[in-house]
Amino acid sequence: AQKVTQAQTEISVVEKEDVTLDCVYETRDTTYYLFWYKQPPSGELVFLIRRNSFDEQNEISGRYSWNFQKSTSSFNFTITASQVVDSAVYFCALSGGGSTLGRLYFGRGTQLTVWP
Amino acid sequence: EAGVAQSPRYKIIEKRQSVAFWCNPISGHATLYWYQQILGQGPKLLIQFQNNGVVDDSQLPKDRFSAERLKGVDSTLKIQPAKLEDSAVYLCASSHSQERKNIQYFGAGTRLSVL
């Protein structure tokens, strides 16, 4: 079974602080995909990144970076120098390979609030 | 490029009434998904279409929920009759079947309140 755990329900930081959102996953598939989505107050889920299980390279995109570690089944997301516009709910999600490819299993999300 | 369109944005009904939601996916996206997001939780897949065929509806409460995707483009999700626990945001997503297959792009959702 696929499972995603986001243990942090809410995080509050002050602008310009760095913040890391944790994601731990469970799967028996050898091929799988991990995602992060952002959900601002408008409600639309915005795609941020996809990683496949064979690519453990960390990725950086501007102020965003992702750390994928298969040894700990984690896919953590760091925002550097946070800004008020980063305030949103962030979801980590997992998609298995094979017949379940396509279905996303989401964590419960982490509400990030960035104060000016 | 236009995103996933959903309507209405909000709907308030009484229990036992019927309701329908509409989704228009990104042009060219063969795969369409409906998710239910209950307050404080992550979205949960209800049904997945590939063109106009159902790929996965294992999580759809078929006694009251139905969905169709005629002609493989637009889709409607219906609840009949609604229960209080159906209060949630219903999200539609689509993905391209050939390229970057399982990156799903979401609409803004329909927020349903059942009184």
Interface residues (C-beta under 8 A of the other chain):
Chain A: V4 Y33 F35 Y37 S42 G43 E44 L45 V46 F47 R50 F91 A93 S95 T100 L101 G102 R103 L104 F106 G107 R108 G109
Chain B: G3 T31 Y33 G40 Q41 G42 P43 K44 L45 Q48 V55 D56 V89 L91 A93 S95 R100 K101 N102 I103 Q104 Y105 F106 G107 A108 G109 R111
